[in-house]
Amino acid sequence: MDHSSLRVSHAVQNAALWNPATHISEGALPRAAKIWAEHVKSSDRRGLAATAVRTGVSEAAVRAGIAVDYRQNLY
């Protein structure tokens, strides 16, 4: 490759990612574990296993699972 060029991405520009006035405060954002737990709870899969998982999942359980995964796989 003998050259490169930069182009404007209108989607990124319109998102105003670098404009502090458009940022959401950190405390207002849901934690990933909460999003994942709600995602699992919203599943419409049928069966005993799916029902058990939906019933047992919680933000705290997902956080605990992530902590175990980090210890086992990232160290």
The first five atom37 places (N, CA, C, CB, O) and aatype in JSON, in Angstrom:
{
  "aatype": [12, 3, 8, 15, 15, 10, 1, 19, 15, 8, 0, 19, 5, 2, 0, 0, 10, 17, 2, 14, 0, 16, 8, 9, 15, 6, 7, 0, 10, 14, 1, 0, 0, 11, 9, 17, 0, 6, 8, 19, 11, 15, 15, 3, 1, 1, 7, 10, 0, 0, 16, 0, 19, 1, 16, 7, 19, 15, 6, 0, 0, 19, 1, 0, 7, 9, 0, 19, 3, 18, 1, 5, 2, 10, 18],
  "atom_mask": [
    [1, 1, 1, 1, 1],
    [1, 1, 1, 1, 1],
    [1, 1, 1, 1, 1],
    [1, 1, 1, 1, 1],
    [1, 1, 1, 1, 1],
    [1, 1, 1, 1, 1],
    [1, 1, 1, 1, 1],
    [1, 1, 1, 1, 1],
    [1, 1, 1, 1, 1],
    [1, 1, 1, 1, 1],
    [1, 1, 1, 1, 1],
    [1, 1, 1, 1, 1],
    [1, 1, 1, 1, 1],
    [1, 1, 1, 1, 1],
    [1, 1, 1, 1, 1],
    [1, 1, 1, 1, 1],
    [1, 1, 1, 1, 1],
    [1, 1, 1, 1, 1],
    [1, 1, 1, 1, 1],
    [1, 1, 1, 1, 1],
    [1, 1, 1, 1, 1],
    [1, 1, 1, 1, 1],
    [1, 1, 1, 1, 1],
    [1, 1, 1, 1, 1],
    [1, 1, 1, 1, 1],
    [1, 1, 1, 1, 1],
    [1, 1, 1, 0, 1],
    [1, 1, 1, 1, 1],
    [1, 1, 1, 1, 1],
    [1, 1, 1, 1, 1],
    [1, 1, 1, 1, 1],
    [1, 1, 1, 1, 1],
    [1, 1, 1, 1, 1],
    [1, 1, 1, 1, 1],
    [1, 1, 1, 1, 1],
    [1, 1, 1, 1, 1],
    [1, 1, 1, 1, 1],
    [1, 1, 1, 1, 1],
    [1, 1, 1, 1, 1],
    [1, 1, 1, 1, 1],
    [1, 1, 1, 1, 1],
    [1, 1, 1, 1, 1],
    [1, 1, 1, 1, 1],
    [1, 1, 1, 1, 1],
    [1, 1, 1, 1, 1],
    [1, 1, 1, 1, 1],
    [1, 1, 1, 0, 1],
    [1, 1, 1, 1, 1],
    [1, 1, 1, 1, 1],
    [1, 1, 1, 1, 1],
    [1, 1, 1, 1, 1],
    [1, 1, 1, 1, 1],
    [1, 1, 1, 1, 1],
    [1, 1, 1, 1, 1],
    [1, 1, 1, 1, 1],
    [1, 1, 1, 0, 1],
    [1, 1, 1, 1, 1],
    [1, 1, 1, 1, 1],
    [1, 1, 1, 1, 1],
    [1, 1, 1, 1, 1],
    [1, 1, 1, 1, 1],
    [1, 1, 1, 1, 1],
    [1, 1, 1, 1, 1],
    [1, 1, 1, 1, 1],
    [1, 1, 1, 0, 1],
    [1, 1, 1, 1, 1],
    [1, 1, 1, 1, 1],
    [1, 1, 1, 1, 1],
    [1, 1, 1, 1, 1],
    [1, 1, 1, 1, 1],
    [1, 1, 1, 1, 1],
    [1, 1, 1, 1, 1],
    [1, 1, 1, 1, 1],
    [1, 1, 1, 1, 1],
    [1, 1, 1, 1, 1]
  ],
  "atom_positions": [
    [[0.85, -1.17, 0.0], [0.0, 0.0, 0.0], [0.9, 1.23, 0.0], [-0.97, 0.0, 1.22], [1.82, 1.34, 0.82]],
    [[0.64, 2.14, -0.9], [1.49, 3.31, -1.01], [0.85, 4.59, -0.49], [1.87, 3.5, -2.43], [1.48, 5.65, -0.52]],
    [[-0.4, 4.51, 0.0], [-1.03, 5.7, 0.56], [-2.2, 5.29, 1.46], [-1.5, 6.65, -0.56], [-2.66, 4.15, 1.44]],
    [[-2.64, 6.22, 2.2], [-3.83, 6.01, 3.02], [-4.59, 7.33, 3.08], [-3.46, 5.5, 4.46], [-4.05, 8.39, 2.78]],
    [[-5.83, 7.24, 3.48], [-6.63, 8.45, 3.61], [-7.6, 8.32, 4.76], [-7.37, 8.76, 2.3], [-8.01, 7.21, 5.12]],
    [[-7.97, 9.43, 5.31], [-8.96, 9.46, 6.38], [-10.24, 10.04, 5.82], [-8.46, 10.28, 7.6], [-10.22, 10.99, 5.04]],
    [[-11.35, 9.46, 6.22], [-12.64, 9.96, 5.77], [-13.52, 10.24, 6.97], [-13.32, 8.96, 4.82], [-13.4, 9.6, 8.02]],
    [[-14.39, 11.18, 6.81], [-15.33, 11.53, 7.86], [-16.41, 10.44, 7.95], [-15.98, 12.94, 7.6], [-17.0, 10.04, 6.94]],
    [[-16.64, 9.98, 9.15], [-17.76, 9.07, 9.39], [-18.88, 9.92, 9.98], [-17.36, 7.87, 10.35], [-18.8, 10.38, 11.12]],
    [[-19.92, 10.12, 9.21], [-21.01, 10.98, 9.68], [-21.7, 10.38, 10.91], [-22.04, 11.19, 8.56], [-22.17, 11.12, 11.78]],
    [[-21.78, 9.06, 10.99], [-22.4, 8.43, 12.15], [-21.6, 8.73, 13.41], [-22.52, 6.91, 11.95], [-22.17, 9.06, 14.45]],
    [[-20.29, 8.62, 13.33], [-19.44, 8.91, 14.5], [-19.49, 10.41, 14.81], [-17.97, 8.47, 14.24], [-19.57, 10.8, 15.97]],
    [[-19.45, 11.22, 13.78], [-19.51, 12.67, 13.99], [-20.84, 13.07, 14.64], [-19.34, 13.41, 12.65], [-20.84, 13.87, 15.57]],
    [[-21.93, 12.53, 14.17], [-23.24, 12.87, 14.72], [-23.46, 12.32, 16.12], [-24.33, 12.35, 13.8], [-24.28, 12.84, 16.88]],
    [[-22.74, 11.27, 16.47], [-22.86, 10.69, 17.81], [-22.27, 11.6, 18.88], [-22.19, 9.33, 17.86], [-22.58, 11.45, 20.06]],
    [[-21.42, 12.52, 18.49], [-20.8, 13.49, 19.41], [-20.09, 12.79, 20.57], [-21.86, 14.46, 19.95], [-20.22, 13.21, 21.73]],
    [[-19.36, 11.74, 20.25], [-18.7, 10.94, 21.29], [-17.71, 11.72, 22.13], [-18.01, 9.78, 20.67], [-17.48, 11.39, 23.3]],
    [[-17.11, 12.75, 21.56], [-16.09, 13.51, 22.28], [-16.65, 14.79, 22.89], [-14.95, 13.85, 21.35], [-15.9, 15.63, 23.38]],
    [[-17.95, 14.96, 22.85], [-18.57, 16.15, 23.42], [-19.01, 15.85, 24.85], [-19.8, 16.62, 22.55], [-19.97, 15.11, 25.06]],
    [[-18.33, 16.41, 25.84], [-18.67, 16.12, 27.24], [-20.12, 16.45, 27.59], [-17.75, 16.89, 28.14], [-20.68, 15.86, 28.51]],
    [[-20.73, 17.38, 26.89], [-22.12, 17.75, 27.18], [-23.09, 16.61, 26.86], [-22.5, 19.01, 26.39], [-24.21, 16.59, 27.37]],
    [[-22.67, 15.67, 26.03], [-23.56, 14.56, 25.65], [-23.28, 13.3, 26.46], [-23.41, 14.25, 24.17], [-23.95, 12.29, 26.27]],
    [[-22.29, 13.34, 27.34], [-21.93, 12.15, 28.11], [-22.94, 11.88, 29.22], [-20.52, 12.31, 28.71], [-23.53, 12.81, 29.79]],
    [[-23.14, 10.62, 29.52], [-24.01, 10.19, 30.61], [-23.12, 9.98, 31.83], [-24.81, 8.87, 30.24], [-22.01, 9.45, 31.71]],
    [[-23.59, 10.38, 32.98], [-22.77, 10.2, 34.18], [-22.57, 8.71, 34.44], [-23.44, 10.89, 35.42], [-23.44, 7.89, 34.16]],
    [[-21.42, 8.38, 34.98], [-21.06, 6.98, 35.19], [-22.08, 6.25, 36.07], [-19.68, 6.88, 35.83], [-22.38, 5.08, 35.82]],
    [[-22.6, 6.91, 37.06], [-23.57, 6.29, 37.94], [-24.91, 6.01, 37.28], [0.0, 0.0, 0.0], [-25.69, 5.2, 37.79]],
    [[-25.19, 6.65, 36.16], [-26.47, 6.46, 35.47], [-26.45, 5.25, 34.54], [-26.81, 7.71, 34.68], [-27.51, 4.79, 34.09]],
    [[-25.27, 4.75, 34.25], [-25.17, 3.61, 33.34], [-25.36, 2.3, 34.09], [-23.8, 3.62, 32.62], [-24.83, 2.13, 35.18]],
    [[-26.12, 1.36, 33.52], [-26.25, 0.06, 34.18], [-24.95, -0.73, 34.05], [-27.43, -0.74, 33.58], [-24.23, -0.59, 33.06]],
    [[-24.67, -1.54, 35.03], [-23.49, -2.39, 34.98], [-23.74, -3.53, 34.0], [-23.13, -2.94, 36.38], [-24.88, -3.95, 33.8]],
    [[-22.68, -4.03, 33.4], [-22.79, -5.11, 32.42], [-23.5, -6.32, 33.02], [-21.41, -5.52, 31.91], [-24.31, -6.95, 32.34]],
    [[-23.22, -6.66, 34.26], [-23.85, -7.82, 34.89], [-25.36, -7.66, 34.96], [-23.29, -8.04, 36.3], [-26.09, -8.64, 34.79]],
    [[-25.83, -6.45, 35.19], [-27.27, -6.21, 35.23], [-27.88, -6.39, 33.84], [-27.57, -4.79, 35.77], [-28.95, -6.99, 33.7]],
    [[-27.2, -5.87, 32.82], [-27.69, -6.03, 31.45], [-27.76, -7.5, 31.08], [-26.78, -5.27, 30.46], [-28.75, -7.95, 30.51]],
    [[-26.71, -8.26, 31.39], [-26.67, -9.68, 31.04], [-27.75, -10.46, 31.79], [-25.29, -10.27, 31.36], [-28.41, -11.32, 31.2]],
    [[-27.93, -10.16, 33.07], [-28.97, -10.85, 33.85], [-30.35, -10.56, 33.28], [-28.91, -10.43, 35.34], [-31.17, -11.47, 33.16]],
    [[-30.62, -9.32, 32.94], [-31.92, -8.97, 32.35], [-32.1, -9.63, 30.99], [-32.06, -7.45, 32.21], [-33.21, -10.02, 30.62]],
    [[-31.02, -9.76, 30.24], [-31.08, -10.44, 28.94], [-31.48, -11.91, 29.12], [-29.72, -10.33, 28.22], [-32.33, -12.42, 28.41]],
    [[-30.85, -12.57, 30.08], [-31.17, -13.98, 30.34], [-32.62, -14.11, 30.81], [-30.22, -14.58, 31.4], [-33.33, -15.0, 30.36]],
    [[-33.06, -13.23, 31.69], [-34.43, -13.29, 32.19], [-35.46, -13.06, 31.1], [-34.62, -12.27, 33.29], [-36.59, -13.53, 31.21]],
    [[-35.09, -12.33, 30.04], [-36.04, -12.04, 28.97], [-36.15, -13.17, 27.94], [-35.64, -10.76, 28.27], [-36.96, -13.09, 27.02]],
    [[-35.35, -14.21, 28.1], [-35.38, -15.33, 27.15], [-36.75, -16.01, 27.16], [-34.28, -16.35, 27.48], [-37.37, -16.16, 28.22]],
    [[-37.2, -16.41, 25.98], [-38.48, -17.13, 25.9], [-38.27, -18.61, 25.64], [-39.36, -16.53, 24.8], [-39.21, -19.31, 25.25]],
    [[-37.06, -19.09, 25.86], [-36.8, -20.53, 25.69], [-37.62, -21.32, 26.69], [-35.29, -20.85, 25.86], [-37.82, -20.89, 27.83]],
    [[-38.09, -22.45, 26.24], [-38.91, -23.3, 27.1], [-38.11, -24.45, 27.67], [-40.12, -23.84, 26.34], [-37.01, -24.76, 27.19]],
    [[-38.65, -25.06, 28.67], [-38.01, -26.22, 29.26], [-37.59, -25.96, 30.69], [0.0, 0.0, 0.0], [-37.49, -24.81, 31.13]],
    [[-37.34, -27.04, 31.39], [-36.99, -26.97, 32.8], [-35.68, -26.23, 33.03], [-36.9, -28.38, 33.38], [-35.59, -25.38, 33.93]],
    [[-34.66, -26.54, 32.22], [-33.36, -25.89, 32.41], [-33.45, -24.39, 32.17], [-32.31, -26.51, 31.46], [-32.92, -23.6, 32.95]],
    [[-34.14, -23.99, 31.1], [-34.27, -22.56, 30.8], [-35.03, -21.85, 31.91], [-34.98, -22.36, 29.45], [-34.66, -20.74, 32.3]],
    [[-36.08, -22.47, 32.4], [-36.86, -21.87, 33.49], [-36.01, -21.74, 34.75], [-38.12, -22.71, 33.77], [-36.09, -20.73, 35.44]],
    [[-35.22, -22.75, 35.04], [-34.36, -22.72, 36.22], [-33.32, -21.61, 36.11], [-33.66, -24.08, 36.42], [-33.04, -20.9, 37.08]],
    [[-32.74, -21.46, 34.93], [-31.73, -20.41, 34.74], [-32.37, -19.04, 34.88], [-31.05, -20.56, 33.36], [-31.82, -18.16, 35.55]],
    [[-33.53, -18.84, 34.26], [-34.22, -17.54, 34.38], [-34.56, -17.23, 35.83], [-35.5, -17.52, 33.53], [-34.44, -16.09, 36.28]],
    [[-34.98, -18.24, 36.55], [-35.37, -18.05, 37.95], [-34.15, -17.74, 38.82], [-36.08, -19.29, 38.48], [-34.24, -16.92, 39.74]],
    [[-33.04, -18.37, 38.55], [-31.86, -18.24, 39.41], [-30.92, -17.11, 39.05], [0.0, 0.0, 0.0], [-30.06, -16.75, 39.86]],
    [[-31.06, -16.54, 37.88], [-30.11, -15.52, 37.48], [-30.39, -14.2, 38.2], [-30.15, -15.31, 35.96], [-31.54, -13.81, 38.41]],
    [[-29.32, -13.53, 38.56], [-29.41, -12.21, 39.19], [-28.14, -11.45, 38.86], [-29.62, -12.32, 40.75], [-27.15, -12.04, 38.42]],
    [[-28.18, -10.17, 39.07], [-26.98, -9.36, 38.83], [-25.83, -9.84, 39.71], [-27.27, -7.87, 39.1], [-24.69, -9.93, 39.26]],
    [[-26.13, -10.16, 40.97], [-25.08, -10.63, 41.88], [-24.5, -11.96, 41.42], [-25.63, -10.78, 43.3], [-23.29, -12.17, 41.51]],
    [[-25.34, -12.86, 40.92], [-24.86, -14.16, 40.44], [-23.98, -13.99, 39.21], [-26.05, -15.08, 40.11], [-22.95, -14.65, 39.08]],
    [[-24.37, -13.1, 38.31], [-23.56, -12.86, 37.12], [-22.23, -12.23, 37.51], [-24.32, -11.94, 36.12], [-21.19, -12.63, 36.98]],
    [[-22.24, -11.27, 38.43], [-20.97, -10.66, 38.89], [-20.06, -11.71, 39.5], [-21.25, -9.54, 39.93], [-18.86, -11.71, 39.25]],
    [[-20.64, -12.61, 40.31], [-19.83, -13.67, 40.92], [-19.25, -14.59, 39.85], [-20.69, -14.49, 41.92], [-18.09, -14.98, 39.94]],
    [[-20.04, -14.93, 38.86], [-19.55, -15.77, 37.77], [-18.43, -15.1, 36.99], [0.0, 0.0, 0.0], [-17.46, -15.75, 36.6]],
    [[-18.56, -13.8, 36.75], [-17.52, -13.05, 36.04], [-16.24, -13.04, 36.87], [-17.99, -11.59, 35.75], [-15.14, -13.2, 36.32]],
    [[-16.36, -12.86, 38.18], [-15.18, -12.85, 39.05], [-14.45, -14.19, 39.0], [-15.59, -12.52, 40.5], [-13.22, -14.22, 38.93]],
    [[-15.2, -15.28, 39.03], [-14.59, -16.61, 38.93], [-13.9, -16.77, 37.58], [-15.66, -17.72, 39.13], [-12.77, -17.26, 37.51]],
    [[-14.58, -16.37, 36.52], [-14.01, -16.49, 35.18], [-12.72, -15.69, 35.07], [-15.0, -16.03, 34.13], [-11.75, -16.17, 34.49]],
    [[-12.69, -14.47, 35.61], [-11.48, -13.66, 35.56], [-10.33, -14.36, 36.28], [-11.73, -12.29, 36.17], [-9.22, -14.42, 35.77]],
    [[-10.61, -14.89, 37.48], [-9.56, -15.56, 38.24], [-9.03, -16.78, 37.5], [-10.09, -15.98, 39.61], [-7.83, -17.02, 37.5]],
    [[-9.91, -17.53, 36.87], [-9.49, -18.76, 36.2], [-8.86, -18.53, 34.83], [-10.67, -19.67, 36.06], [-8.01, -19.3, 34.41]],
    [[-9.27, -17.48, 34.14], [-8.87, -17.34, 32.75], [-8.03, -16.12, 32.42], [-10.06, -17.33, 31.92], [-7.48, -16.05, 31.32]],
    [[-7.92, -15.16, 33.32], [-7.17, -13.96, 32.99], [-5.87, -13.81, 33.77], [-8.01, -12.77, 33.22], [-5.07, -12.92, 33.47]],
    [[-5.64, -14.66, 34.76], [-4.39, -14.55, 35.52], [-3.36, -15.46, 34.97], [-4.61, -14.85, 37.0], [-2.24, -15.51, 35.47]]
  ]
}
